[in-house]
Amino acid sequence: MPRPGLSCPGCGSSNIVEDDLYCQAQLVCVDCGSVVSEGVLADDPVGGSDVSYSRTTAVAKKPCANLIKGLQRLRAICRTLRVNSEIEDLSQTYYNQAYQHESFIRVTLQKKEVLAGCCVLVSCRLLNWPITMGTISCLLDADSMVVGVVYQEMIKILNIKAPIINVTDVMEAHSQEYKITSPHVPEELAENSKDLTKRAVALVELAADSWIVTGRKPIPIMMAAIYLAWQSLKPTKHRLKFSLDKFCQMAKVNKHKPAMKRIAEMKEVLCKLGKEIPWIREAVTPDNVVQQVEDILQYRYALLRRALRTHKDAQLSCEASCGDSLTAPSQSSELVEKTPNSPSMEQCEPNAKNLEQAGDRDDNPCTVSEPHSDTQESNDPTPNWGKRVLFAPPCVIHAKKRRVQQPELKDVTGDEEISDSEIDSYIRTPREARDFALTQKMLSTSDSEKS
């Protein structure tokens, strides 16, 4: 029976009952499970209170306080996300199963709280409720890396095959977090949520076609798409002057630093496609490309094909010009042999010399180097094919340099053999000998003048 006039100091509930545990009576809160007051052995009657055998040997244990707190936190997350009762019930089932596992029974309270959010996340994904891991991390105020580790461990323990959510599936739910409708901001800055979502989804699809989404976190990509969509729907001067910081402050969302890089990458792709629009006469730059977003997205498939064709033609023309420049020396030599006394002979010789000098340079893109030895080919890094194509994955364009294993340093004893190339490096060339003699002469004359 509940004890009248008492309330739990932890949760404030008045549902307090008396729990006879062996010979010591306790007042326990039914809602949270905390002990309100403990009885004293001196105040209890001799022999204690009578406890039945079935209660002392009960197999079903009452849930612990941490489990109750975790379930309360789970229900609070479900109410915040406004999910249906089916998702909430499934989340509680998964949490009860995972909580009793040995991998989560002796962990920190923070990890148990993250476990509650992961149960909500996997339940939403299984029942086709779009939500991102970044949203769960924001609600829990936890690191996304920790949430990801706990999520992977949980689905492995419970043997759950959760579907992979696409970025476009969660765009509608993510765009509603931005408070940029007419009740929240002025009319000139307000935008309809449906139109904003439609434009942002189109931008994300274009980013996916150009490899920007590959291997990237979804939240910065969606933030960049929503920002560009908001600017492009009404590209006024007032909106174009808005930076990402001011936009996030106005929309009352937290800014993600990688979103700035995603905006720059999306603008770069939009510029590549905007240059292929035939009715645009002015140069398309990242500063004015936002005004052409509507046309680019409307004809993006045709513009993609045209941009790839233009890039391929430019490569072929470059290869052809390189081939012509390489065949020029042989043609000039044939002309010299045929007409050695002609006046063009003097003009062909310096041109051939210039081409030979240009062929020796490493920075000339139209040169064909001589075949290297096996040792040189093994030391040269593999060419980055991402810089030759129009669109490539970011990991290919900005490839990390591989560490070259340095040879182990050997102790120098002085008996090592000196190679011919090293000996030649110590011998002065005739030009170096002349420069050295001239310098010595200049120093000697200056010393004699001072004296």
Buried (B, 14 or more C-beta within 10 A) or exposed (E): EEBEEBBBEBBEBBBBBBBBBEBBBBBBBBBBBBBBEEBEEEEEEEEBBEEEEEEEEEEEEEEEBBBBBBBBBBBEBBEEBEBEEEBBEBBBEBBBBBBEEEBBEEEEEBBBBBBBBBBBBBBBBBEEBBBBBBBBBBBBEBEBEBBBBBBEBBBEBBEBEBEEBEBBBBBBBBBEBBEBEEEEBEEEBBBEEEEBBBBBBBBBBBBBBBBBBEEBBBBBBBBBBBBBBBBBBEBEEEBBEBEBEEBBEBBEBEBBEBBBBBBEBBBEBBBBBBBBBEEBEEEBEEEBBBBBBBBBBEBBEEBBEBBBEBBEEEEEEEEEEBEEBBEBBEEBEEEBEEEEEEEEBEEBEEEBEEBEEEBEEEEBEBBEEEEEEEEEEEEEEEEEEBEEBBBBBBEBBEBEEEEEEEEEEEEEEEEEEEEEEEEEEEEEEEEEEEEEEEEEEEEEEEEEEEE
